[in-house]
């Protein structure tokens, strides 16, 4: 990029952004120490609901959806959950459950709960 190019930084319109560390611009660095994750109080109930709905609608969603839910539970239960892993699993789940409205709603609620509590 030429030196005369303007730098507009980061622009966001709507939505939610939770940033643990971030660097922008030439030679920028971001270092994070001790970034932690705390599970939201409602996550357990939402995960139980998700598993029940996946079982009920297993003929309508790929088998991988149940596997992804299991991966998500394992990551949420780990001592140091990886926010990136959680976000990727939730994105995969969202795409897999699109044919079933109650599943879409539950995955959406779970995503919001985790994001609002600093988990993804």
N, C-alpha and C positions, 0 to 999 in steps of 0.2 A: 504494500500500500504506500503510495507516495506521501511524503511529509506534509503536503498541502491538503491531504484528505481530512475531512472533519471526523472527530471521534464523538459519536453520539452515545457512547456508553451502553448501558443495559436499559432496555425499554420493556415494560410489561404492561399489558392492559387487561385488567380483570384477573381472576384466578387467585391462586395462593402460591407463594414461594417461601419455602423454608430453606435457608442456606446455612450450612455449617461453617463453611469458609468459602471465600470467593476472591478471585483476583482478576482484574481487567486492565488491559492496556499493555504497552510495550514494557518488557522486563518485569511484569507484575508477578508477585508470588503470594500464595496463600498457604499458611501453615496452621494446622489445627492440632491441638493436644488435648486429650481428655474429652473429646466429643462423645456424649453418651446418649442413650436411647432409653426412654421410659415408656412402657406399654400403657396405653389408655385403659381406663377402668372398664369400658364396654367392649374391648376387643375380644375377650373370652366368649361373651355371649354372641357377638357377631360371628365369630369363627364357628361356634356350635351351630348357629343358624345356617351358615354357609355350607357346612358339611352335610347337614340334614337336607337342605335344598338340593345339593348336588346328588345325593343319594336318590331323592324323590324324582329328579329330572334326568337321571343318568342316560336315558335313551335319547335325550334331546341335546346333550352336550358331549364333546369329545372326552374320551377316557382320561386324557391328559389333564382335564380340569380338576379332577379329584387329586391327581398327583401334585398339581401346582398348589392346591389348598394344603396338602400335607407339607410341601416344601415351605409354604408361608408359615404354617404353624411351627415348624422346626426352627425357622429363622427368628420368629417372634419369641420363642422360648429360649433361644441361645443366650449365653451370658453377655455377648456383645453383638447384637443384631446389626447387620449391614444394611444401611438405609438404601443403598443402590440396589441390592438384591431384592429387598422388600418392594421397592418401586417397580422393578422389572417383573416380579411375580404378579403383582397387582395388575399391571398392564396386560400381561398374558391372560390372566383370569378374565379381565374385562372383555377382551376380544373373544374368548372361548364361550362365555355365557350369554352373548348377545341375543340368541334366540329365545331366552327365557327371562321375561320381565322381572319376576321376583328375585332371580339370581343377579341380574344387572343392578337392581336396587340394593341388595345386600352387599355386593362387592363395592358399590359406590359409597354406601354408608361406612363400610370398613375402611376404605381408602381415606375418606374424610376424617374419620376418627383417628387414624394413624397419623395423618398429616397434621391435624390440629393439635395433636399431643406431642409432635416433634419426632414422629417415628419414621417418616419416609420422605 
